Amino acid sequence: MNNNIMKKFCKELRLNACLNSIEECCNATYGYITGEYKVNDLDELEDALLCIPDYIKEIKEIIEEIIDIYEQEGLNNE
């Protein structure tokens, strides 16, 4: 398999994991607000929400890495 294809695939897996983690945090928050999900205390919910900026930062880094791979492919094809 092409090395760049494998790199992009791995980055896309990381990206998907970050997005799923954000979704879980949001679902837990929504569930807590609607009473469908019980957390031990409000600090647990706050901790989950505080992770979201870290996921956003990682998503930005992953996208930049994917762009770099595409740009490198473009340079190699010229």
N, C-alpha and C positions, 0 to 999 in steps of 0.2 A: 504494500500500500504506500502511496506517495507520502513522504514525510510531512509535507504541509497539510495534507488532508487529515492525517492523524493528529497533528497539532491543533487544527481547527476543531476537530471532533472532541478532543479532550477539553478544550476551552469551552465549547458549547455545553458539555456535561457539567462543568463547574458553574457556568452561567445558569443552567437549569436548576442546579442545586440551590443556588442563591435565591432565585425567584421562588422556588418551593418553600424555602425557609421564611421568606417574607410573607408568603401566603399563609403559612402556618401561624405566624405571629398575628396577622390580621384576623384570621379565623378565630384564634383564641380570644382576642380582644372582643370581637363581635359576639362570640359565645358568652363571654363574661358579662357583657352589657345586657344581653337578652336573657341571661339566666340559664342558658343551655349548657354552659361550661363552668365548672367550679374550680377555682384555683385555691391553693392553701391560704394565700394572703395576697393582698394587692401588690406587694413587692415582687412576687413571682411574675405577675402580669407586666409590671413596669420593666423588669429585667428583660423580658421577651421583646418589648417594644424598643428598648434601648439598643438592641442588636441591629435594628433595621439600618441605621446610618452606616454601620460597618459593612453590611451586605451591599448597600448602594455604592459605597466606595469600591468594593471588590468587583461589582458589576461593571463600573466605569473602567477599571483596570483591565478586566477581561476583554471588553469591547475594544479598548485601545490595542491590546495584544493581537486580537483578531484582525484589526485594520492593518497593523504592521505586517502580518503574514500575507494579507492580500496585496499590500503594496510591494512586498518583496517578490511575490509571484509575478506581479506586473513588470517589475524590473528585470526579472529573469527571463520573461517571455519576449522582451524587446530585442 
